[in-house]
Amino acid sequence: MALDAATDLDPKLTLDVGGRRFGGWLRVRVDRSIDNACTQFGVIATRSWPGAEEQWWIEPGDRVEVRVNDDLVCTGWIDLISPSYDANRHAIEISGRGLVCDLVDCSYLGPPWQWKNSDPADVIRAIAAQFDIPVAFDLDLGEPFDFTIQQGEAGWEAIERICRLRQVLAYDQPDGSLLITRGSDEVCETPLVQGENILEATGTLDDRERFSLYIVKGQQPGSEDTSPAQAAQSLGEIADPSVRRFRPMLLVQSADTDNGTALDRAKWEMQQRWGKARTATITVAGWLREDGTLWPINRLCDVVDAWLGLDRRLAITGSTLEAGAHGLRTILTLAPPEALTPAPPDADKTPKAKPEGGGGGGGSFWEQVAADRRAGEARRKEAKQ
């Protein structure tokens, strides 16, 4: 099913730079993902702005607000400007990222370098404050801890370590702030259905980053309740029976770690890697849903696609807005929602190892496909009653 060319009724993307608004792009791409710290955008225009005679003036380092109609999509910086030409046209490419990009690129410069018995949220705020990036939390990060930033470590690397330790997600918001959260249980009202609103779809089963055994080691301060041996080494390990050959991974945590937090980190690592290895990429027409809003990230969505073997609720982990010769479209990346929660995946939703002698590597996956299809049929039957 081909996409029609963009019309005057389609949503428009603009860049607000230095008090001026620029639009009329030949091509557009905006990427948001819960797996990336910051939003990324890129546009291509003719050498002169469409509908304007004055020369363009945008430079790398300019602050920018990216909008779709009047809705703010990204607040960030212009990273790159690349003019080009051939025998038929002159063009200019502009790309940039959200404000959090400086946390990703740059080293943290203390003090402080160490925090003792501190709230993890306060540590994250202190790191982000170096670049004047506000941080929002919609959850409690748990007990105070001791934390040290390594010399030369990027601010984002340090924040990621805290997020892995406390099993939370971190990504930027349209206003440029950083959000610390967990997987949402809010459901999109617009489902994705083969033959209705799905234009293209791809499923991916990729076990290259999965392991059969996850071992987490760390240390904790000594106390009256902790023996020297326990303080010297905490240990947590968990096996993934659906990885059927020996593939161990050993992780060493630099933050204070007892046996409980080590086990939690091992579980989190296993389920995240399982979820990222079971993804779907689905393309829909346009940028807006039926209610006139952009497709969000970190939301649940019902997916019914017989060709991909999907009939279940998935989490939208990424959204890409595209515009070009084929018109406007949105590319959604989806994964099992169990991979975004701190609890291990349910036994009936996690692929199991196939008994020896079964042959092949896909049996357990297709058994899960059949189970999802039966559950989807029962859910729709119940909804009609």
Beta strands, then each sheet from edge to edge (+ up, - down):
strand 1: 13-17
strand 2: 20-22
strand 3: 27-33
strand 4: 40-46
strand 5: 63-68
strand 6: 71-85
strand 7: 90-98
strand 8: 114-118
strand 9: 135-137
strand 10: 145-148
strand 11: 169-172
strand 12: 178-181
strand 13: 192-193
strand 14: 200-205
strand 15: 213-218
strand 16: 234-239
strand 17: 248-252
strand 18: 278-285
strand 19: 299-305
strand 20: 310-324
strand 21: 327-335
sheet 1: 2+ 1- 5+ 6- 7+ 4- 3+ 20- 19+ 13+
sheet 2: 2+ 1- 5+ 6- 7+ 4- 3+ 20- 21+ 18- 14+
sheet 3: 8+ 10-
sheet 4: 9+ 12+ 11-
sheet 5: 16+ 15- 17-
end
